[in-house]
């Protein structure tokens, strides 16, 4: 009997601990006597949105898990914020979600006496609510909104607000990183103008600041009315998209919006042809993190969209266990979501962690809990939650977020990589490399319309007129820009090197660019102002580059070398160098001449020394004669007579060479000694200043190397790249040779007086002939001498034979053979 009683008691206790806590008004049932209540939490979410449904489910699970883990009961009072789907009539006006949030917060604090509120209130909403009801100001509010502005830049804020998220500035920096990496220069920002996001203007400012850091800017931003305020949302969105479609910029960023607005926006954009090739769409974390929950028709209309979502560890065992329970509970409570993916998003995980952190803080404080101590305890939380590490700093999560960069393709999306404020882009979350800060580390992107290459981010639409390109009609240099009028044909001709360069660059563009050359008859300053005010889309010609103009317009890539020079007179200078006589010839020429002279003298001495007594004598006398003969032939002054015809041939060719060389030497030296050398009379500007010299200048002094575009024009970058391609393929060099070759001139004093020394090359033919003749004569002489030596040897042999040496050798040989039994007849 006792055992049965004990069994019934255990069953009763188990049922009391696992009993459902949800009621029709969103509050938990009163606890039984066995349950210990340690706190009451209020929650405000949008029951009609996917985010709100996930948050509501996660909060209820957190309360139940806390009870199962600790045995302590948390009372959770849920209220509907009526978000983006509610419309109520009050004095003929539509009530905003902030109105319902205020009422919900006042009811929770005043009637339910909650100790803390967890919900989608932002810093701005909490500050607004606190201003309207002073009793709310000291109740901790844990915000689980999609994103929030850093409280440090908010003028009015509530110190009792904790944001379970990161500064939205990180989101803006991620957008800027994507824009900068793909080198887009202008974007269009789109957001849903909802009172839930009262800081829309500040968000646009943050985005603009981040884009400025990568050389881009917001060309236009479009604030769509909130969905709950529209009677005919389709018509309103279509009208707004038509205005955006007429813009040149084709990079659209959906900065902030509800999921329902996003679905309708992309549906209409797809119908209007704004999801074809050439368009770029980027979605932020608040949208991308909920892509798993949208139906297939929405995904189909978003093909090619780039986005990023907050990273969390979805492979941990704790998450996997939570996911299973979440999906089961979510499907049982929301039958209308049955066809959609029931996986929890980052917003559900943060709602769970926020509820858990609040419950743990209440448990730690117990009866000592009050608003201040509860807030301090929540801010001192430190645990590993489902969404990541829970640590707070300055009222928000302390760690820097990491975003998954995704690309909508097919029935879902694919992951391209990761981005974080510290490491930039990375292929994986684990392996970060600080050197990889471009999208080159990411996978290939599927762009709208199936484009394979990166879209340029802008295009000239059919609704727009051709670009107006101004050309100065009164150019200082007509070879660069010239405007002439043909009265007979009533045609204005616009020509010139700068015009041809612009046309060549346009041909290199990967897209069609309609334009119209417009003569401009004003001054250069006026033309630049017209470009700045966008009356002209660009200017081509010889425009001066000055500091103030660089601040107002952009200049293209230079396409010709240029600079500033002084044109001055030259003055003469007599050369008085002591070794001037050596300058007509180079060192190589002097060495070769001396060597050839000695070689020729040696050949003549070898030929003449036998039969010519002038080349005989003692060794010292013969050496002196050789050197004297070699030197005297240089100026045709040799006195020795030649008796051998071979030596005469050698000397004749050498004297002919010396005649040519000496004549050239005399002419070159005479020119150097008698003609004045020229040098500039002024070498620097300092001399002009010191002497107060009168300086004349061209009133239209220019640097003719650039095209001019409005500040921030994406065409400036495209034209600069096209100029580089035209330079690489030689097209610009050909234009320069054809149109500017007559302008080439010498600017170096050395070009005026080019007195370079002569080397052996101009006389190489003569040296070859003379050297060849001398070499042949040398071989003939040596052969003759060798022949005489052989004849002398024959005479010696004959003399030895006559003295009987041969007969003695024969007798000795015969005796030797006889000893061996061989007979030999002695001759």
C-alpha positions in Angstrom: 0.0 0.0 0.0 2.8 2.4 0.9 4.5 1.7 -2.5 1.3 2.6 -4.4 1.0 5.9 -2.5 4.6 6.7 -3.2 4.1 5.8 -6.9 1.1 8.1 -7.2 3.0 10.9 -5.5 5.9 10.7 -8.0 3.5 10.7 -10.9 1.8 13.8 -9.5 5.1 15.5 -9.1 6.2 14.7 -12.6 3.0 16.0 -14.1 3.3 19.2 -12.2 6.9 19.8 -13.5 6.0 19.1 -17.1 2.7 20.8 -17.4 2.3 23.3 -20.3 2.8 26.9 -19.3 1.0 28.7 -22.2 -2.4 30.3 -21.8 -4.7 32.2 -24.2 -3.5 35.6 -23.1 0.2 34.7 -23.5 0.9 34.3 -19.8 1.9 31.2 -17.8 -0.5 29.5 -15.5 -0.2 30.2 -11.7 2.3 27.8 -10.2 1.3 25.0 -7.8 2.5 24.8 -4.2 5.4 22.6 -5.1 6.9 25.2 -7.6 9.2 28.0 -6.4 8.8 31.2 -8.5 12.0 33.3 -8.7 10.9 35.9 -11.2 8.5 37.2 -13.8 9.6 38.1 -17.3 7.6 40.0 -19.9 8.1 39.4 -23.6 7.0 41.5 -26.6 7.2 40.0 -30.1 5.3 40.1 -33.4 3.0 37.1 -33.4 2.3 37.5 -37.1 5.9 37.5 -38.4 8.2 34.5 -38.9 10.8 36.1 -36.6 8.3 36.7 -33.9 6.9 33.2 -34.0 10.4 31.8 -33.7 11.2 34.1 -30.8 8.0 33.2 -29.0 8.7 29.5 -29.3 12.3 29.9 -28.2 11.4 31.9 -25.1 8.9 29.4 -24.0 11.4 26.6 -24.5 14.0 28.6 -22.4 11.6 29.0 -19.5 10.7 25.3 -19.6 14.4 24.2 -19.9 15.3 26.5 -17.0 12.7 24.8 -14.8 13.8 21.4 -15.9 17.4 22.3 -15.1 17.0 24.1 -11.8 13.6 23.3 -10.5 12.8 27.0 -10.3 9.8 28.4 -12.0 9.9 31.5 -14.2 6.6 33.2 -15.1 6.6 34.4 -18.8 4.0 36.9 -19.9 3.9 37.2 -23.7 2.4 40.2 -25.6 1.9 40.8 -29.3 3.6 43.9 -30.8 1.3 43.7 -33.9 4.4 44.4 -35.9 4.1 45.0 -39.6 0.7 43.4 -40.1 -1.5 45.4 -37.8 -3.6 48.3 -38.8 -6.0 50.0 -36.3 -8.1 53.1 -36.9 -7.8 55.8 -34.4 -9.2 59.2 -35.3 -8.8 58.3 -39.0 -5.1 57.5 -38.5 -3.1 54.3 -38.8 -1.5 53.3 -35.5 2.2 52.3 -35.7 3.8 49.3 -34.0 5.4 51.6 -31.5 1.9 52.4 -30.2 1.2 48.7 -29.5 4.7 48.2 -28.0 4.1 51.1 -25.6 0.8 49.7 -24.5 2.2 46.2 -24.2 5.2 47.5 -22.1 2.9 49.5 -19.8 0.6 46.6 -19.3 3.4 44.2 -18.5 5.0 46.6 -16.0 1.9 48.1 -14.5 -0.5 45.1 -14.4 1.8 42.0 -14.5 4.6 43.5 -12.5 7.3 42.0 -14.6 10.9 42.4 -13.5 12.4 42.5 -17.0 11.2 42.6 -20.6 12.6 40.6 -23.5 11.5 41.7 -26.9 12.1 43.3 -30.3 12.3 46.8 -28.9 15.3 48.7 -30.1 17.4 51.3 -28.2 15.2 54.0 -29.8 11.9 52.3 -29.0 12.9 51.8 -25.4 14.0 55.4 -25.0 10.6 56.5 -26.5 8.7 54.3 -24.2 10.6 55.4 -21.2 10.0 59.1 -22.0 6.2 58.4 -22.2 6.1 56.4 -19.0 8.6 57.0 -16.2 7.8 53.7 -14.5 9.3 51.9 -17.5 12.6 53.7 -17.4 14.1 51.5 -14.6 12.9 48.1 -15.9 15.7 46.1 -17.7 14.8 45.6 -21.3 16.8 42.9 -23.3 16.4 43.7 -27.0 16.4 40.8 -29.4 15.7 43.1 -32.5 17.4 42.2 -35.7 20.0 45.0 -35.5 20.6 48.2 -33.5 22.7 51.3 -33.6 25.4 51.6 -31.0 24.0 53.5 -28.1 27.1 55.7 -27.9 25.8 57.7 -30.9 22.3 58.0 -29.7 21.4 61.3 -28.1 18.6 59.9 -26.0 18.9 56.4 -24.6 17.7 54.3 -21.7 20.5 52.9 -19.5 18.4 49.9 -18.7 18.4 48.5 -22.3 20.7 45.5 -23.2 21.0 44.5 -26.8 21.4 40.8 -27.4 23.2 41.5 -30.7 25.9 43.6 -32.3 26.2 47.2 -33.5 24.6 47.6 -36.9 27.7 49.4 -38.0 29.3 46.0 -38.5 26.6 45.2 -40.9 27.3 48.3 -42.8 31.0 47.6 -42.9 30.3 44.2 -44.4 28.2 45.7 -47.1 31.0 48.2 -47.8 33.5 45.4 -48.0 31.4 43.6 -50.6 30.9 46.8 -52.6 34.5 47.8 -52.5 35.8 44.4 -53.5 33.7 44.3 -56.6 34.7 47.9 -57.3 31.2 49.3 -57.6 31.3 53.1 -57.0 27.6 53.9 -56.5 24.7 52.2 -54.8 21.0 52.7 -54.1 19.8 52.0 -50.6 16.3 50.6 -50.0 14.5 50.4 -46.7 11.1 50.0 -45.3 10.2 53.2 -43.5 8.7 51.6 -40.4 8.5 53.1 -37.0 10.0 49.9 -35.7 13.2 51.2 -37.1 13.1 54.8 -36.0 16.8 55.2 -36.8 16.5 54.8 -40.5 18.3 58.0 -41.2 21.2 57.1 -38.9 21.5 53.7 -40.6 21.8 55.4 -44.0 24.5 57.7 -42.5 26.4 54.7 -41.2 26.2 53.0 -44.6 27.3 56.2 -46.3 30.3 56.5 -44.0 31.3 52.9 -44.5 31.0 53.2 -48.3 33.1 56.3 -48.3 36.0 54.2 -46.9 36.0 52.1 -50.0 35.6 54.9 -52.5 31.8 54.4 -53.0 28.8 56.4 -52.3 25.0 56.3 -52.0 23.6 57.8 -55.2 20.0 57.6 -54.0 18.0 56.0 -51.2 14.4 55.1 -51.4 12.2 54.9 -48.3 9.2 52.6 -49.0 6.1 53.1 -46.8 5.6 50.5 -44.1 3.5 47.5 -45.2 0.9 47.9 -42.5 0.1 51.4 -43.8 -0.6 50.5 -47.4 -4.0 49.8 -48.8 -2.6 48.7 -52.1 1.0 47.6 -51.5 1.5 46.2 -55.0 0.8 49.5 -56.7 3.0 51.5 -54.4 6.0 49.2 -54.7 5.7 49.1 -58.5 5.7 52.9 -58.7 8.8 53.1 -56.5 10.6 50.4 -58.5 9.9 52.2 -61.8 11.7 55.3 -60.4 14.6 53.1 -59.4 14.7 51.3 -62.7 15.3 54.6 -64.5 18.5 55.2 -62.6 21.9 54.5 -64.1 23.0 52.8 -60.9 22.0 49.1 -60.7 23.4 48.2 -57.3 20.5 47.9 -54.9 21.0 47.3 -51.1 17.9 46.3 -49.1 19.1 47.7 -45.8 16.2 47.2 -43.5 12.8 45.6 -44.1 10.3 43.1 -42.9 10.2 39.6 -44.5 6.8 40.2 -46.0 8.0 43.5 -47.6 11.1 41.7 -48.9 9.1 39.0 -50.5 6.8 41.4 -52.3 9.7 43.7 -53.3 11.6 40.9 -55.1 8.4 39.5 -56.7 7.7 42.9 -58.3 11.3 43.5 -59.2 11.4 40.1 -61.0 8.2 41.0 -62.9 9.6 44.4 -63.9 12.8 42.9 -65.3 15.0 44.2 -62.5 16.4 40.7 -61.8 18.1 40.3 -65.2 21.7 40.7 -66.2 23.3 43.9 -65.1 21.5 44.2 -61.8 23.0 43.6 -58.4 20.9 43.0 -55.2 22.3 42.7 -51.7 20.3 41.8 -48.6 21.4 42.3 -45.0 21.3 40.0 -42.0 17.8 40.7 -41.0 16.5 39.3 -44.3 19.2 36.7 -45.2 19.0 34.9 -41.8 15.3 34.2 -42.5 15.7 32.8 -46.1 15.3 29.3 -44.8 11.7 30.1 -43.8 10.4 31.6 -47.1 8.5 29.6 -49.7 9.9 28.5 -53.1 8.2 31.3 -55.0 10.1 33.9 -53.0 13.4 32.1 -53.5 12.7 31.9 -57.2 12.3 35.6 -57.5 15.5 36.2 -55.6 17.9 34.3 -57.8 21.3 35.8 -57.8 20.9 37.9 -54.7 24.0 38.3 -52.5 23.5 38.4 -48.8 25.1 37.8 -45.4 23.8 36.3 -42.2 25.2 36.0 -38.7 27.3 32.9 -38.1 26.6 30.5 -35.3 27.8 27.0 -34.6 25.1 24.8 -36.0 27.1 21.5 -35.6 27.3 21.5 -31.8 25.4 18.8 -29.9 23.5 21.3 -27.8 22.2 23.0 -30.9 21.3 19.8 -32.6 19.3 18.7 -29.5 17.6 22.1 -29.4 16.8 22.1 -33.1 14.9 18.8 -32.8 12.8 20.0 -30.0 12.3 23.4 -31.6 11.1 22.0 -34.9 8.6 19.7 -33.1 7.2 22.5 -31.0 7.1 25.0 -33.9 5.3 22.7 -36.2 2.7 21.8 -33.6 1.9 25.5 -32.8 2.0 27.0 -36.3 0.3 24.7 -38.8 0.5 27.5 -41.5 4.3 27.2 -41.5 4.1 23.4 -42.2 5.4 23.8 -45.8 8.3 26.0 -44.8 11.6 25.1 -43.1 11.0 25.0 -39.3 14.7 25.4 -38.5 15.5 28.1 -35.9 17.2 31.3 -37.1 19.8 33.4 -35.2 16.8 35.5 -33.8 15.3 32.4 -32.1 18.6 31.5 -30.6 19.2 35.0 -29.2 15.7 35.0 -27.8 16.4 31.8 -26.0 19.8 33.0 -24.7 18.3 36.3 -23.6 15.5 34.6 -21.6 18.0 32.1 -20.1 20.5 34.9 -19.1 17.6 36.8 -17.4 16.4 33.7 -15.6 19.9 32.9 -14.4 20.4 36.5 -13.2 17.2 36.3 -11.2 18.2 32.9 -9.7 21.6 34.3 -8.6 20.0 37.4 -6.9 17.0 35.6 -5.3 15.2 38.0 -2.9 17.9 40.6 -3.3 16.8 41.3 -6.9 15.9 44.9 -7.9 16.1 46.7 -11.2 19.7 47.9 -10.8 21.1 44.7 -9.4 19.2 42.6 -12.0 20.6 44.8 -14.8 24.2 44.5 -13.5 23.9 40.7 -13.1 22.6 40.4 -16.7 25.5 42.5 -18.0 28.0 40.4 -16.0 26.7 37.2 -17.7 29.3 34.8 -19.1 28.2 31.6 -20.7 28.2 29.8 -24.0 24.7 30.1 -25.5 23.1 28.7 -28.6 23.9 31.9 -30.5 27.5 32.0 -29.3 29.4 33.4 -26.3 27.2 35.6 -24.1 29.4 38.5 -22.8 28.3 42.1 -22.7 30.2 45.3 -23.1 28.7 48.8 -23.3 25.2 47.3 -23.3 25.7 44.8 -26.3 27.5 41.6 -27.1 31.2 42.1 -26.7 32.6 39.8 -29.4 32.8 40.9 -33.1 30.4 39.1 -35.3 31.2 36.8 -38.2 28.9 36.8 -41.2 28.3 34.0 -43.7 28.3 35.4 -47.2 25.7 33.6 -49.3 24.3 33.6 -52.8 20.7 32.7 -53.6 20.8 29.9 -56.2 18.2 27.3 -57.1 15.9 26.2 -54.4 17.9 27.7 -51.6 21.3 29.4 -51.3 25.0 28.4 -51.3 27.7 29.6 -48.9 30.5 31.6 -50.5 32.6 32.3 -47.5 32.9 34.4 -44.4 33.5 38.0 -43.4 34.5 39.5 -40.1 35.6 43.0 -39.2 39.0 41.8 -38.1 40.0 39.4 -40.8 37.9 40.5 -43.8 36.9 37.7 -46.2 37.8 34.1 -45.6 37.0 30.8 -47.2 36.3 29.1 -43.9 35.3 30.2 -40.4 38.2 28.4 -38.7 41.0 29.4 -41.0 41.3 33.2 -41.1 44.1 34.9 -43.0 44.5 38.6 -42.5 45.9 38.9 -46.0 42.7 37.7 -47.7 40.6 40.9 -47.6 39.0 40.6 -51.1 36.2 38.5 -52.5 38.7 36.5 -54.5 38.8 34.0 -51.7 35.0 33.4 -52.1 33.4 31.0 -54.5 32.0 32.0 -57.8 28.9 34.1 -57.7 25.7 33.4 -59.6 24.5 36.9 -60.6 20.9 37.9 -61.5 20.0 36.8 -65.0 22.8 34.1 -64.9 25.6 36.5 -65.7 29.0 34.9 -65.5 31.1 38.0 -65.2 30.8 40.6 -62.4 28.2 43.3 -63.4 29.7 46.8 -63.7 27.0 48.2 -61.4 25.5 50.7 -63.7 24.1 51.0 -67.2 22.5 53.6 -69.5 18.8 52.8 -69.6 16.5 53.2 -72.6 14.7 56.1 -70.8 17.9 58.1 -70.6 19.4 60.4 -73.2 23.0 60.0 -74.6 25.8 61.4 -72.4 26.7 65.0 -73.1 30.5 65.2 -73.6 31.8 68.7 -73.6 34.7 69.7 -75.8 36.4 73.1 -75.5 35.7 75.1 -78.7 38.6 77.5 -77.9 41.3 75.1 -77.1 44.8 76.4 -76.7 46.2 73.5 -78.7 44.1 72.5 -81.7 45.9 69.3 -82.2 44.2 68.0 -79.0 40.8 69.5 -79.4 39.4 71.4 -82.4 35.9 72.6 -83.1 35.1 73.8 -86.7 31.9 74.7 -88.4 31.2 73.9 -92.0 28.8 76.6 -93.2 28.0 74.9 -96.5 26.9 71.6 -94.9 25.8 73.2 -91.7 27.8 70.7 -89.7 30.0 71.1 -86.7 33.2 69.0 -86.8 34.8 68.1 -83.5 38.3 66.5 -83.9 41.6 66.2 -82.1 43.8 63.8 -80.3 41.9 63.9 -77.0 38.6 63.2 -78.9 40.2 60.3 -80.7 41.5 58.9 -77.4 38.0 59.1 -75.9 36.4 57.4 -78.8 39.1 54.6 -78.7 38.4 54.2 -75.0 34.6 53.9 -75.6 35.3 51.1 -78.1 37.1 49.2 -75.4 34.2 49.3 -72.9 32.4 46.0 -72.5 29.0 47.7 -73.0 27.4 50.2 -75.4 27.8 53.8 -74.3 25.7 56.4 -76.2 27.2 59.8 -76.2 27.1 63.2 -77.9 30.0 65.5 -78.3 29.0 69.1 -77.4 31.1 72.2 -78.3 31.6 74.4 -75.2 32.4 78.0 -76.0 33.0 79.2 -72.4 36.2 79.1 -70.3 37.8 76.0 -68.9 36.6 77.0 -65.4 33.0 77.2 -66.7 33.3 73.9 -68.4 34.5 72.2 -65.2 31.6 73.8 -63.3 29.2 72.4 -65.9 30.6 68.9 -65.3 30.4 69.5 -61.5 26.7 70.5 -61.7 26.1 67.6 -64.1 24.9 69.8 -66.9 27.7 68.0 -68.9 28.3 64.3 -68.2 32.0 64.6 -69.0 34.6 66.8 -70.7 37.2 65.9 -73.2 40.2 68.2 -74.1 43.1 70.1 -72.8 41.8 70.9 -69.4 44.1 72.2 -66.6 44.5 70.0 -63.5 44.3 72.2 -60.4 43.7 71.5 -56.8 40.3 73.1 -56.6 39.1 71.3 -59.7 40.3 67.9 -58.3 37.9 68.5 -55.3 35.0 69.0 -57.7 35.5 66.6 -60.6 37.4 63.4 -61.3 40.2 63.0 -63.9 40.7 59.8 -65.9 43.8 57.7 -66.3 46.6 59.7 -68.0 47.1 58.6 -71.6 50.2 60.6 -72.7 53.3 61.8 -70.9 53.3 65.4 -70.0 55.0 68.0 -67.8 55.9 71.6 -67.4 59.1 73.0 -69.0 61.0 76.3 -69.4 61.9 77.5 -72.8 65.1 79.6 -72.5 67.9 80.9 -74.8 71.3 79.2 -75.0 74.8 80.7 -74.5 78.1 79.7 -76.1 81.1 78.2 -74.2 84.6 77.7 -75.7 86.0 74.3 -74.8 89.4 74.6 -73.1 90.0 71.0 -72.0 93.7 70.0 -72.0 93.0 66.6 -73.6 90.6 67.8 -76.1 92.7 66.3 -79.0 91.9 62.8 -77.7 88.1 63.3 -78.0 87.6 62.8 -81.7 88.2 59.0 -81.2 87.2 56.6 -78.5 89.7 54.7 -76.4 89.0 51.6 -78.4 89.8 53.4 -81.7 93.1 54.7 -80.3 94.2 51.3 -79.1 93.2 49.6 -82.4 95.1 52.2 -84.5 98.2 51.8 -82.4 98.1 48.0 -82.6 97.6 48.0 -86.3 100.4 50.4 -86.8 102.9 48.2 -84.9 101.7 45.1 -86.7 102.1 46.6 -90.1 105.6 47.9 -89.2 106.5 44.4 -88.0 105.4 42.8 -91.3 107.3 45.3 -93.4 110.5 44.8 -91.2 110.2 41.0 -91.6 109.9 41.3 -95.4 112.6 44.0 -95.9 115.3 43.0 -93.2 117.1 40.5 -95.5 117.6 42.6 -98.6 117.2 46.2 -97.3 120.2 47.5 -95.4 118.0 50.2 -93.8 116.2 47.5 -91.8 119.4 45.8 -90.7 121.9 46.3 -87.9 122.0 45.5 -84.2 118.8 44.3 -82.5 118.3 47.7 -80.8 118.7 49.5 -84.1 116.2 47.1 -85.8 113.6 47.6 -83.0 114.0 51.4 -83.2 113.6 51.2 -87.0 110.4 49.1 -86.6 108.8 51.5 -84.1 109.9 54.6 -86.1 108.5 53.2 -89.3 105.2 52.3 -87.5 104.8 55.8 -86.1 105.9 57.8 -89.2 103.3 56.1 -91.3 100.6 57.6 -89.2 101.3 61.0 -90.7 102.7 59.8 -94.0 106.3 60.7 -93.0 108.3 57.5 -93.3 111.8 57.9 -95.0 112.8 54.3 -95.5 112.7 53.0 -99.1 111.1 49.7 -99.8 112.6 47.2 -102.2 110.2 44.3 -102.0 106.9 44.5 -103.9 105.1 42.6 -101.1 106.0 45.1 -98.5 104.9 47.9 -100.9 101.5 46.3 -101.1 101.2 46.1 -97.4 102.3 49.8 -96.9 100.0 51.0 -99.7 96.8 49.6 -98.1 97.9 50.9 -94.6 98.6 54.4 -95.9 95.2 54.5 -97.5 93.6 53.6 -94.2 95.7 56.2 -92.4 94.7 58.8 -95.0 91.0 58.3 -94.2 91.5 58.1 -90.5 93.7 61.2 -90.2 91.4 63.2 -92.4 88.4 62.3 -90.2 90.4 63.0 -87.1 91.4 66.5 -88.4 87.8 67.4 -89.3 86.4 66.2 -86.0 89.0 67.9 -83.9 88.6 71.2 -85.9 84.9 71.1 -85.3 85.4 70.6 -81.6 87.9 73.3 -81.2 86.3 76.0 -83.4 82.5 75.6 -83.0 80.9 77.0 -79.8 79.3 74.5 -77.5 75.8 75.5 -76.3 74.2 75.4 -72.8 71.0 76.9 -71.3 71.2 80.4 -70.1 68.8 79.6 -67.2 68.8 76.3 -65.4 66.2 76.7 -62.6 63.3 78.9 -61.4 65.4 80.1 -58.5 67.6 82.2 -60.8 64.6 83.8 -62.4 63.3 84.8 -58.9 66.6 86.2 -57.7 67.1 88.3 -60.9 63.4 89.4 -61.1 63.4 88.2 -64.7 60.4 88.8 -66.9 58.7 85.5 -67.6 56.1 85.0 -70.3 53.5 82.1 -70.2 50.7 80.8 -72.2 47.4 82.1 -70.8 45.9 78.6 -71.4 48.8 76.7 -69.9 47.7 73.1 -69.6 48.5 69.5 -68.9 46.9 67.6 -71.7 46.6 64.1 -70.3 43.2 63.6 -68.8 39.4 63.4 -69.4 37.1 65.0 -66.8 34.1 63.4 -65.1 31.7 64.4 -62.3 32.9 63.5 -58.8 32.1 59.8 -58.1 31.1 59.0 -61.6 31.5 55.2 -62.3 32.3 56.0 -65.9 35.6 57.6 -64.8 36.9 54.2 -63.6 35.6 52.3 -66.7 37.1 54.9 -69.1 40.5 54.7 -67.2 40.6 51.0 -67.6 39.6 51.3 -71.2 42.5 53.8 -71.8 44.9 51.2 -70.2 43.6 48.5 -72.6 44.0 50.8 -75.6 47.5 51.7 -74.4 48.4 48.0 -74.1 47.2 47.1 -77.5 49.2 50.0 -79.1 46.2 51.9 -80.4 47.0 55.1 -78.4 50.6 55.0 -79.6 49.4 54.8 -83.1 47.2 57.8 -82.6 50.0 59.7 -81.0 52.4 59.0 -83.9 49.8 60.0 -86.4 48.6 63.2 -84.8 51.4 64.5 -82.5 54.6 63.5 -84.3 55.1 67.1 -85.6 55.1 68.4 -82.1 58.2 66.4 -81.1 61.2 68.5 -80.3 64.5 68.3 -78.6 64.7 69.5 -75.0 68.2 68.5 -74.1 71.3 70.7 -74.6 73.3 67.6 -75.5 71.0 67.1 -78.5 72.1 70.6 -79.8 75.8 69.9 -79.7 76.2 66.2 -80.1 80.0 65.8 -80.4 80.2 62.1 -79.6 83.6 60.5 -80.3 84.1 58.1 -83.2 84.8 54.4 -82.6 86.3 51.7 -84.8 82.9 50.7 -86.4 82.9 53.4 -89.2 86.4 52.2 -90.2 86.0 48.5 -89.7 86.1 47.8 -93.5 89.4 49.6 -94.0 90.9 47.9 -90.9 89.8 44.5 -92.2 91.4 45.1 -95.7 94.7 46.4 -94.3 94.9 43.8 -91.6 94.1 41.1 -94.1 96.8 42.2 -96.6 99.4 42.4 -93.8 98.4 38.9 -92.5 98.7 37.3 -96.0 102.1 39.0 -96.5 103.2 37.7 -93.1 102.3 34.1 -94.1 104.1 34.4 -97.4 107.2 35.7 -95.8 107.2 33.0 -93.1 106.7 30.3 -95.8 109.6 31.6 -97.8 111.8 31.5 -94.7 110.8 27.9 -93.8 111.6 26.9 -97.4 115.1 28.2 -97.2 115.6 26.3 -93.9 114.6 23.0 -95.6 117.0 23.6 -98.5 119.9 24.1 -96.0 119.1 20.7 -94.3 119.3 19.0 -97.7 122.7 20.5 -98.3 123.9 19.1 -94.9 122.7 15.6 -95.8 124.5 15.6 -99.1 127.7 16.7 -97.4 127.6 13.9 -94.9 127.0 11.3 -97.7 130.0 12.5 -99.6 132.2 11.8 -96.6 131.4 8.0 -96.5 129.0 8.0 -93.6 126.4 6.2 -95.7 128.9 3.5 -96.7 129.9 2.9 -93.1 126.2 2.5 -92.1 125.6 0.0 -94.8 128.6 -2.2 -93.9 127.6 -2.2 -90.2 124.1 -3.3 -91.2 125.4 -6.1 -93.4 127.5 -7.6 -90.7 124.7 -7.6 -88.3 122.5 -9.5 -90.7 125.3 -12.0 -91.4 125.4 -13.0 -87.8 121.8 -14.0 -88.1 122.5 -16.1 -91.2 121.2 -13.5 -93.6 123.2 -12.6 -96.7 123.3 -9.1 -97.9 125.2 -7.8 -100.9 127.4 -4.7 -100.2 126.9 -2.2 -102.9 
